[in-house]
């Protein structure tokens, strides 16, 4: 994938937007009593904004485990892994050393201090109101010498060649993402500031790696073209789930207005003139010995 400062090479033969798509699974009862709004199912525990059945990776997600797949995790039998989520959507089949817990990472942590060797955080944008408090919890519960790693998407579409112009749908999408987070009290722009906040929390050797993920199969690089196809599906199929509650509950939009905007955005995502991408950052750092 392209690094943060490197332009994505463009495929001059990219002429069909259809190329972006592919053809196409003992808890307290209150946790599974989902709420339904506008035909979407949301988790019952704490305040949701993304429905459980359109985004399966979870919303408020703290993982004290690497995002390396269950098969790999099962091979490291001597270590225990805990994953927390707000909704019981986890698979039934799992390694014996992997534990799923329904919990809110924004609440006071119940684990012992200096307990974890590694904390992995992924896609918490729009989920945390007080990032300094969150990083302090991470710092306090990591053992000396332990590592934190965080991976986040930036929801603002960008282009290096000027194909996204002021006022068009993709440009307005980025502005709405910023406003939506502000109205909700939980910024969607953590990708931009997490490096500095992690450093302020006391972590050392803070490293940030930034990538560019194409939205669509418009790159002439084979790996980026494949990534762009998947990311295009991610946008088209998840778009309504991202914005529906944000826009109706916190920005005063009607359901019909959201559907109209979604239709316009999907048309823009099919438009072959755009060479859009989003920035993705991974930050890792260490707690001093």
C-alpha positions in Angstrom: 0.0 0.0 0.0 1.1 3.6 -0.6 2.9 5.4 2.2 1.6 8.7 3.6 3.7 11.0 1.3 3.8 8.8 -1.8 1.2 9.4 -4.6 -0.9 6.4 -5.6 -0.2 5.4 -9.2 -3.2 5.7 -11.5 -4.4 3.1 -13.9 -5.0 4.9 -17.2 -7.3 2.0 -18.3 -9.6 2.4 -15.3 -12.9 2.9 -17.1 -15.5 0.8 -15.4 -16.6 1.4 -11.8 -18.1 -2.1 -11.7 -14.4 -3.3 -11.4 -14.6 -2.0 -7.8 -17.0 -4.7 -6.6 -16.9 -8.4 -6.1 -19.7 -11.0 -6.0 -20.8 -11.8 -2.5 -21.6 -15.3 9.2 -23.8 -17.0 28.7 -24.5 -13.2 28.5 -26.9 -11.0 30.4 -30.1 -10.9 28.5 -30.1 -7.1 28.5 -27.0 -7.0 26.4 -28.7 -8.9 23.5 -31.9 -6.8 23.7 -31.0 -4.7 20.7 -32.6 -1.4 19.8 -33.9 -0.8 16.3 -34.1 2.6 14.6 -34.9 3.3 11.0 -34.7 -0.4 10.2 -31.2 -0.7 11.7 -30.2 -2.8 14.7 -28.0 -1.2 17.3 -26.3 -2.6 20.4 -28.1 -2.2 23.7 -25.1 -1.5 25.8 -24.1 2.2 26.0 -24.7 4.8 23.3 -24.4 3.5 19.8 -23.9 5.2 16.5 -23.0 2.3 14.2 -25.5 -0.6 13.9 -24.3 -4.1 14.9 -25.4 -5.8 11.6 -23.5 -3.5 9.2 -20.2 -3.1 10.9 -19.0 -6.4 12.4 -15.7 -5.2 13.7 -17.4 -3.4 16.6 -17.5 0.3 17.7 -16.0 0.8 21.1 -13.3 -1.8 20.7 -10.4 -2.4 22.9 -8.3 -5.4 22.2 -5.5 -6.6 24.3 -4.6 -8.9 21.4 -3.0 -8.5 18.1 -5.2 -8.3 15.0 -3.5 -11.3 13.5 -6.3 -13.8 13.1 -7.7 -16.5 15.4 -5.6 -19.2 13.9 -2.3 -17.4 14.7 -3.6 -16.5 18.1 -4.3 -20.2 18.9 -0.7 -21.1 18.3 0.5 -18.9 21.2 -1.0 -21.1 23.8 1.0 -19.7 26.8 -0.5 -16.2 26.6 -4.1 -15.1 27.3 -5.9 -12.6 25.0 -8.9 -10.5 26.0 -11.0 -8.7 23.5 -13.8 -6.3 24.6 -16.7 -5.1 22.6 -20.1 -3.4 23.2 -22.1 -6.1 21.5 -22.0 -10.0 21.6 -21.3 -10.5 17.9 -18.2 -12.6 18.3 -17.8 -16.1 16.8 -18.7 -19.2 18.8 -15.5 -21.0 17.7 -12.3 -19.6 19.2 -9.0 -20.7 20.8 -9.2 -21.5 24.5 -6.8 -18.7 25.3 -8.9 -16.0 23.7 -11.6 -14.4 25.9 -14.4 -12.1 24.7 -15.9 -9.6 27.2 -18.8 -7.1 26.9 -17.4 -3.9 28.2 -16.9 -0.2 27.5 -13.3 0.9 27.1 -14.3 4.4 28.1 -15.4 3.2 31.6 -12.9 2.7 34.4 -10.9 -0.4 33.6 -11.4 -3.4 35.9 -8.1 -5.1 35.1 -5.0 -4.9 37.5 -2.5 -2.2 36.9 0.7 -3.1 35.0 -1.2 -6.2 33.7 -0.9 -6.3 29.9 2.1 -6.8 27.7 0.3 -5.5 24.6 -2.8 -3.4 24.0 -4.2 -3.2 20.5 -6.7 -0.5 19.7 -8.5 -0.4 16.3 -11.2 1.8 14.7 -12.3 3.7 17.8 -12.9 6.9 15.8 -16.2 8.4 16.9 -16.2 6.2 20.0 -14.2 8.1 22.7 -15.0 11.5 24.1 -11.9 11.8 26.3 -8.8 10.5 24.6 -6.3 11.6 27.3 -8.3 9.6 29.9 -8.4 6.6 27.6 -4.6 6.7 26.9 -4.0 7.0 30.7 -6.0 3.8 31.3 -3.8 2.1 28.6 -0.6 3.4 30.2 -1.6 2.4 33.7 -2.6 -1.1 32.7 0.4 -1.9 30.6 3.3 -3.6 32.2 6.6 -1.6 32.1 8.1 -2.3 28.7 4.8 -3.2 27.2 3.5 -1.8 23.9 0.4 0.0 22.7 -0.6 -0.1 19.1 -3.5 1.8 17.5 -4.8 1.6 13.9 -7.3 4.2 12.7 -9.0 5.3 9.5 -9.4 8.9 8.5 -13.0 9.3 7.2 -12.2 12.3 4.9 -11.7 11.3 1.2 -8.7 13.0 -0.4 -7.1 13.1 -3.8 -3.6 13.9 -4.9 -4.5 14.9 -8.5 -7.3 17.4 -7.6 -10.1 15.1 -8.8 -12.0 15.8 -5.6 -12.9 19.5 -5.9 -14.4 21.9 -3.4 -18.2 21.5 -3.1 -18.6 18.1 -4.7 -20.0 15.1 -2.9 -16.8 13.6 -1.7 -15.5 16.9 -0.5 -18.8 17.6 1.4 -18.6 14.0 2.9 -15.3 14.9 4.6 -16.7 18.1 6.0 -19.8 16.3 7.3 -17.6 13.7 9.0 -15.9 16.4 11.0 -19.2 18.1 11.9 -20.8 14.9 12.9 -18.1 14.0 15.3 -18.3 17.5 16.9 -22.1 17.2 17.3 -21.8 13.8 18.9 -18.9 14.9 21.2 -16.6 12.1 19.9 -14.2 13.1 17.2 -13.9 11.0 14.1 -10.5 12.5 13.4 -8.4 10.6 15.9 -6.1 9.4 13.0 -4.7 12.9 12.9 -3.9 13.4 16.6 -3.4 10.0 18.2 0.4 10.1 17.8 0.7 13.3 19.8 -1.8 12.2 22.4 -0.1 8.8 23.0 3.2 10.7 23.5 1.6 13.1 25.9 0.3 10.1 28.0 3.9 9.2 28.8 4.7 6.6 26.2 8.1 6.6 24.5 9.5 5.5 21.2 6.3 6.6 19.5 6.2 5.6 15.8 3.6 6.5 13.3 3.2 4.8 9.9 0.7 6.3 7.5 -0.8 4.7 4.5 -3.1 5.7 1.6 -6.0 3.3 0.9 -7.6 3.9 -2.5 -11.4 4.0 -2.7 -12.0 2.1 -5.9 -9.8 0.1 -8.2 -8.2 3.1 -10.0 -4.6 2.4 -9.1 -2.3 0.6 -11.6 -0.5 -1.0 -8.7 -1.9 -4.6 -8.4 -1.9 -4.6 -4.6 -3.4 -1.2 -4.3 -6.0 -2.0 -7.0 -7.1 -5.0 -4.9 -7.2 -3.0 -1.7 -9.2 -0.3 -3.6 -11.8 -2.9 -4.6 -12.3 -4.0 -1.0 -12.3 -0.4 0.3 -14.9 0.5 -2.3 -17.2 -2.3 -1.0 -16.5 -1.0 2.6 -17.7 2.5 1.6 -20.7 1.5 -0.5 -22.1 -1.1 1.8 -21.4 0.5 5.1 -22.2 4.1 4.2 -25.7 4.2 5.6 -24.7 2.4 8.8 -22.0 5.0 9.4 -24.2 8.1 9.0 -27.8 7.2 9.7 -27.8 7.7 13.5 -25.3 10.5 13.4 -27.3 12.6 10.9 -30.8 11.9 12.3 -30.1 12.0 16.0 -27.3 14.7 16.2 -27.5 16.8 13.1 -31.3 17.2 12.6 -31.6 15.4 9.3 -34.7 13.4 8.3 -34.5 9.7 7.3 -35.4 10.7 3.8 -32.7 13.3 3.7 -30.1 10.7 4.7 -31.3 8.3 2.0 -31.0 11.1 -0.6 -27.5 11.9 0.5 -26.6 8.2 0.5 -27.8 7.9 -3.1 -25.7 10.9 -4.1 -22.6 9.5 -2.4 -23.0 6.1 -4.0 -23.2 7.8 -7.4 -20.0 9.8 -6.6 -18.3 6.6 -5.5 -19.1 5.1 -8.9 -17.8 8.1 -10.8 -14.6 7.1 -12.6 -13.2 10.7 -12.5 -12.4 10.4 -8.8 -9.0 9.1 -7.7 -10.0 9.2 -4.0 -8.2 7.6 -1.1 -8.3 7.8 2.7 -5.4 8.0 5.1 -4.9 5.1 7.5 -2.4 5.4 10.4 -0.8 2.8 12.7 0.9 4.2 15.8 2.8 2.1 18.3 4.7 3.0 21.4 6.2 1.6 24.6 5.7 2.2 28.2 9.1 2.9 29.9 10.7 0.2 32.0 
